Amino acid sequence: MKPFRVAVARQTGMSDARIRSREFATPFHGVRAAHGIETDSEALARAYAVKMRKDAAFSHVTAAQLLEAPLPARFTASPLHVTVPTGTAPVRGRGIVGHHGSYSGSAVAHSALRILPPPSAWLTLGEMLDLPDLVAVADSLVTATRHRAAWCSVDDLVAAVLTHPRVRGRPTLRSALAFVRPGAASRPESLLRVLLVAAGFPEPILNFAVPGLPYKVDLAWPEFKFGMEYDGRYHAFPGQARADSSRQEFIHDREWQLMRVQKEDLFDEPRELVARGRRRLAARGFVVPAREISSLVLPRR
């Protein structure tokens, strides 16, 4: 069922009794929709879009969710974040966080929803995310997938930061730019790379194809025949676990060493993870310089 405005429903003859009935959810004042949309960012955005001002656009974490950029689990579908031009009346209402801003470029129409231009949407996250997650979102925006082209380039992000000197969180945004790379396949891979590079590891190659094998390694240092793989939840399934084991054996047969990283390693024991990586890479011929990891780059769940 498509969401609708109460005023429009009355004009078409729907009775007040039906409008007020439990048949419909009331996600926003003056809007009715199907039940169960509360946890779906796109469904909620579509419900709000029926009453959304023409000069407004989805922003902040809502924009990131609609662009399918990765975010920490603490961010849910509600409330929606909506930005209107500076100097206009703010957007208010239950389930809505209103913002003002004057950003470069026109809103992007994605799935018939108005979203701030992706570089501008990334800027709005500067006040909400720490450096590793700003990198993870930016990595997603500058990386093409099988289903879409990249939303923007690294240069577009740089230009956005330069064009908006008063944006909140600008120092962290500027620092994050140095870590942004196209090609990252997931949030944990981005967080892992930021952690390692900040700890003094050489820049890894992302999703490196091992010569002579039909396999790719998440983070690779080919000159040392060393790589790291982040094992997400799907790696725990029996069939996938067997495939991972066989894959690792084939890679080891090519004289590579593959270090596996679990969620607990990355989020609960990042310093121990770095120390283990240092030992492994030293055994392959590269000594990672000792460097204290600042709290700014430690991953958060």
Residue, then its C-alpha position, 0 to 999 in steps of 0.5 A: m500500500k502506498p502512503f497517502r496524505v489524510a487531506v487527499a484521502r478525504q478529498t477522494g471520499m475516504s471516511d474519517a472512520r476508516i482514516r482513524s482506524r487501525e488499518f493504517a499506521t500514522p508515521f507522521h502527522g497527516v500521513r497514513a501508511a502500511h504497518g511495519i515501516e518503522t524500521d525501514s528507512e526507505a519506506l519511512a522516507r517514502a511516507y514522509a515524501v508525500k508531505m515533504r516541502k519542495d525545497a527540502a531534502f533528506s540528509h545526515v544519516t537518512a541520506a546515508q541510509l538511502l544511498e546504502a552507505p554503511l553506518p554503525a548499528r546505533f543509527t536506526a530508520s527513525p527519526l528522519h533527517v531533513t534539511v531545508p535552505t538556510g533562512t527558511a522556516p525549519v522542518r518540525g514534527r514527530g519523527i523528524v529532525g530538521h536542519h538548515g544548510s546551504y549546500s552546493g548542487s541540486a538534490v539527487a532524485h534517488s528512487a523518487l526521493r530527494i536527497l542532498p548531493p552525495p558529497s553534501a550528504w557526507l558533509t552533514l555526517g561530520e557532526m555525527l560520526d567519528l573518523p573511521d566511519l566517515v571514511a567508511v561512508a565516503d569509501s562507499l560513495v566513491t566505489a561503484t558496485r555491480h548495481r550502480a556507478a559511484w555516487c561521486s569521486v574523492d575529488d568531489l568530497v575534497a571540493a565539498v569540504l573546501t567549499h563549506p568552511r563552516v560545516r560542523g565537524r570540518p576538522t574530522l572531515r578533512s582528516a578523513l579525506a586522507f584515508v578515503r579509497p575507492g574499492a572498499a567492499s564493506r564497513p569493517e574493511s574500511l575500519l580495518r584499513v584506517l586502523l592499520v594505516a594509522a598504526g603505521f602499516p603500509e597502504p594495502i591494496l584493496n580486493f587484490a586478485v592473487p596471481g594464478l588464483p580466482y580469489k581476492v584478498d580484502l587487504a593485501w601487501p603483494e610485495f610481502k605476499f601477506g594479506m588480511e581477510y575480515d570474516g563477517r557473520y556469513h563466514a560462520f555458515p558451515g558451507q562458507a567455512r569449508a570454502d574459506s578453509s579451502r581458499q586459504e589453503f590454495i592461497h598458502d600454496r602460493e606462499w602467501q600468508l593470510m591473516r583472518v580478522q573477526k568482529e571481536d578482533l576489530f571492535d573489542e581488541p584493536r590494539e592486540l589485532v595491530a600487534r598480531g599484524r605487526r608480528r605477521l608482517a615482520a615475519r614477511g620482511f617488513v617491520v611496521p614502525a611503532r606508533e601509538i593508535s589514537s582514540l580517533v581511529l579506534p573502530r566502534r560497533 
